[in-house]
Amino acid sequence: MKAVILDAASLGPGIDLTPIRQHLDALDVHESSACEQIASRLAGAEVAIVNKVVLDGDTLAALPGLKLICVLATGTNNIDMAAAERLGIAVRNVTAYGTASVAQHTLMLMLALATRLPRYQRDVAEGRWGESPFFCLMDHTTLQLEGKRLVIVGQGELGSKVARLAQAFGMHVDFAARPGNEAHDRRPGLRELAPAADVISLHCPLTEATRHLVDAGLLATLKPGTLLINCARGGIIDEQAALAALREARLGGLAVDVLPTEPPRDGHPLLDALNEPLNLIVTPHNAWITPEARQRIVSLTADNLRHWQAD
């Protein structure tokens, strides 16, 4: 059986593909693939292995030998799932590969916002510590996490892991009801929980129910010192409204690992705002990139191959 990886570079450096190779007769590995290269590279392959490469209906219809698509990620929005089903092509993705990595990143962002790290790092870089009349700077009020209330949207494996780490700091954790299902959920909705929150962390998918879940209206109900963290998907926060609240001191801190368009080739207001003296952090969708998490993707993909072959 032959397989082709179309965008191996998305796994990053130092990744061992041996677990996948063990289930195959042949494996062609391409670091990246342009749209016009996809069909020719997959010709004669039974298995396509992709991360973000788009496999649309026309492409799939032109590959009669293709039997399986392995996605090196959780999301399958780059695959025409209806066409795959119609053509009898199985699709397998991977989940929960980066739980520890993303949870760790979330806590890092939380701690950095709580200690006003962006503000104090800027002050030190500008020489303000050396100008202080006494031994330290305390211009920006910090937040002790112990005893504070964390509201999490998303009680899956990742949200639950973040909750356990936060509880180790002595935080009280509430999980919000699933957005769009509040009427049938025993948990309070985010809008009910938000006014009492000291920190809000998002770990839910981007859907019609979660797009701009944190909007200007919800931001207006928050305590001025509330910290807001998004390691889920860009667009769950109304980033423009959140930035306005941060600039007006109606929000204590904002940290995002995601933006609506990635990479942000045309820029984004949050990136421009990094030059301002704000408690703002933007990381480049790298919460998941520990070597352990990336190697786990390979192991889970190998499991998908094995299980599919056994069916």
N, C-alpha and C positions, 0 to 999 in steps of 0.2 A: 504494500500500500504506500502510495506517495502522498506527501503533504507539502504545502508551501506556506512559509511565513512571509507575509507581505510587508510588514513594518516592524521588524525585530528591534530597530533602534528605540522604539517606544518602551522597551523593557529596560533600557539603560545598560551601562557597562557591567561587566563582571558576572553575567548570568549564565548558568550552566544549563544547556538545553538537553543534556543526556536523558533526563526522565521522559522527554517527548520522543527522542530518537529511538528509545528502546521499544516503542510500540509501532515503529514504521520500518518499511523497507528502504525508503528514501525520503530525505527532507531537504528541500531547497530553502535557503534563508536569504531574504532580501532586507537590507536595512530600512529601506523605504520604497514606496511604489507610487508612481504617478497614475492618474486615472487611465491614461491610454496604455499603461503597461499591465494592468490587472488581468485582462482576459488572456493575454498571451502567456503570462507567467503561471496562470492557473490551468492552462490547457494540459490535459492528461493527468491532473491531480484529482484524487478522491477527497482530499481534505484541504480546506483553506483555513489558515490560522491568521487572524487579524486582531488589531486593537481598535484603531480609529479609521482604517481604510473603509470606504463606502462600497458596499456590494448591493447595487440596486437591481431591480427586476430584470432589466435588459441584460445586465452582465451575467446574472445567474442563469437566465434562459439560454445564454450562449455557451454554457458549460455543462453539457449533458452528463459528463462523467463525475461531476461534483456530488458527493454524498453527505458531507458533513462540513459545517463551519464552526470552528472553535474561536470564541471571542476571548481575547486576553484582558477582559474587563467585565464589570457587572452589566453596564449598559449595552443594549443591543440596538440602539436607535440608528446606527450606521448600517444595519442590515434590513433589507426589505423582507420583513418576516412573513408577510402574506404571500409573496412570491416564493419564498423558500418552502413554505408549507405546501403550496400548490405544486411545486416541482419535486416534492418529496425529499428535500434537503434538510437534514436535522441541524439544529442550532444549539450549541452548548456554550454557556458563559461561565464565569467564575465569580464567587461571592466570598465575602468575609476574609479576603486575603490580607487586607491592610488594617484590620481592626486595631491591633496594638499600635501600629505606626500612626494612624490617624488620631486615635485617642490621645496618644502622647503629644502629638502636634497641637491638638485642641487645648490640652492642659498648658502647654508652653505658651500659647497665645493668651490664655486666661491669666496666667501668672504675669506675663509681660504687661498686659493691660492693667492688671490690678496694681502693679508696682510703678505704673506710669513710665515704663522703661523707654518708650520712644521719646518722651519729653525730657527725661533726665539724660539720656544719651546725647540728645541735641545740645542740652545745656553744657555738658562736659566738653563736647567737641568745640563749642563756641567759647570756651575758656571761663565760663561763669563760676565754676567751682573754685578756680584760683582767685576769683574776685570776692568770694564769700567772706563776710566779717567773722564767721566762726567755722567750725570744722566740717559742716555738711551743708547740703542744699535741701530745703524742704518746701519749695515753692508749689509743688503739685501734690495734692492730697492723695495718698495711696489707700488701698483697700485690703484689709485683712480678710482672707477668704473664710477662715473658721467662723462658723455661726451664720454665714451668709446663705442666701437662697439662690439656688441654681434651677432654672427652668429649662428643660430639654424638650425639643420637638423631635420625636423619633425614638421609640423604645425598642428598636431592634438590637442586634448584637453590638453595633458601634455605640449607640446612645447609652446602652446599659453599661458598656465598658467605661465610657466617660463618667457615668454616674458613680461607679465604684471608685475611680481615681479621685473624683471630687469629694466623695465621702471620706477618703483617707485624709483630706485636708480639713475635715470637720464641717463640710458644707451640708446643708439640707437640700435635698433634691426632689423636685416635682417633675413628673412627665405630663406634657400637655396631650390632650385628645388628638387623635389623628385629624389633621385639617380636612374639612369637608365632610367629616363623619361625626361631628360633635354631638348631634342629636341622639346617636346610638352608641356613645362612648361614655363609660362610667367616669373617665378622667375629665377634669375641667379643661375647657378650651384655653388656647394661648391668650386670648384677649381677657379672659377671666384671671389668669395667673400673672400676666405681665406687670400690672401695677405694683406687685409686691416683690418682683424679681430684682436681685442684685446682679445676676448674670443670666443671659439667655444664650443657649447654644443650639444650633440647628444641625440636625442629622437625619433629614428627610429627603425624599426625592423631589425633583422639580415636576410638578403637575399643574393642571389648571387650578387645583385647590390650593397649591402652595406658592404659585407665582405672586410675588409681592405680598407674601404673607405678613411680612414686617413692613408695613407701609406708613405713610405720614400719620394716619389716624392712630395706629397702635403705638408709634413712637411718642405721640403726644401724651400717652397714658403712663409712660415710664417715669421712674424716679430719675432725677438728673444725673446721678452717678452710675446708672446701669451700664454694664458692659455687654456688648453684642458680638457674637462670634458666629461666623458662617464657614464651616468646612464641608458643606453639602454641595450645593449647586448655585452658580450665579443666577440672580433673578429672584431667588426666594426673598431676598431683601430688596426693597426699593433703594438702591445704592445712593441715588441722588437725594432722596429724603433723609436717609441715615447720615449722609455727609453734612447736610444742612443742620440736622440736629446736633451733630458733633461740633460744628463750627459755632453754634449758638449756645453751647454748654448745656444742651438739653439731653445729651447722651454722654456717659462718662468715658467710653472707649469703644472702638470699632476695630475688629480684626476679621479679615476675609482671606481664605485660601483659594477662592474661586471668583470668577467674573462671568458675566453673561456670554461674552465671546472670548474664546481662548484659542491661540494666544491673542492678546489684545493689540493687534497690529495697528489699529487706528487710535490707540490710546484709550484712556478711560478717566473720568473725573477723579476717581480715588487715587489713581497713579499720579495725577497732577497735584493732588492735595498732600502727597508725601513730602512736599517741599514746605508745607506749612507746619507751624508748631502745634500739632494735634496729637492726641493719644490714638494714633492710627497705625495699623500694621496691615500690609498686603504681602502675602507670600504667593509664589507662582505655581499654585496647584501642586505643591510638592509634599503635602502631608503624608502621602502614601508611599514615598519613594525609598524607604529604607531597603537595604539589600535583602533583608529577611522577607519583607512583603513582596518584593519583585520576584524572588526565587519561589515564593509560595504560589504565585500565579502559574509558573511553569509546572509545579507539582500538581496543582489542581487541574490544569489543562491535560496533563498526562493521565490523570484519573478519568477525565471526561472521555479521552480516547479509549481507554481501557474498557470503560463501562459501555460505550457505544459499540465497540467491537464484540462485546459479550452478549449484546441484545440479539 
